[in-house]
Amino acid sequence: MVELVLVGALALVVGGCACVVWAERGGPRWARMVATVTLAAGELLRRSEKDWRRGLNRTGGDGGGD
């Protein structure tokens, strides 16, 4: 079951990337919409990763101890 979910997620990622390339070359309207969603999702993931890393740095403590 987990493998099926992972294969589905991989198919969505590959399909989204293909739509981004196709839209850059003047693809149909639906491909441009899928490309926009794909790029927005990538940006959200990138921002959340930055926020997560910042949160780790804040809670890291002083690095020493006694």
N, C-alpha and C positions, 0 to 999 in steps of 0.2 A: 504494500500500500504506500509506504514512504517513497519507494522508488518511482511509483506512478506520479506522485506529487512533484518529485524532483524533475522527472522528465517533462511534465507539463510546464513547470516553471522555466526550464531550459528552453522549451519550445517558444514560450512567450518572449523570452529575452532575445532569442535569435530572430524571431519574427519582427520584433520591435526594431532591432538593429537593421534588418533588411529594409524595413519601411523608411527608416531614417535615410539610408543610402538612396533608395528609390525616390523619395520626396526631394532630395537634393538635385536629382536629375529630372525633376518635373513630372513626377508620378501623378496618379489620380488624386482627387480630393480626399478620399478616405485614407490613402497612404500618408498624406500630409497630416491628417488629424491623428493617426496612430503615431507618427513620428513626433508630433508635438507632445502627446501624452508620454511617450517613451523618454523624451528629453527632460520633461518636467519631473518624472519619477526619478530619473538619474540625479537631477539637481537636488531633489528632496533627500535622497539617500546620502548624497555628498555632504549636505548641510547637517543632517542628523549625525553623521559620523564625526564631523568637526565638533559639534556640540557635545557628543559623548566623550571625545578625547579631552575637551576642555573640562568636563566634569570630573574626569579621572585626575587631571592635574590639580584641581582644587582640593580634592579629598585625599591627596597623597600624603598629607602630614608634613612634618619637618624633615623627614628622611633619617633622623637619628633617634636615639632612644637611650634611656639609661636603665 
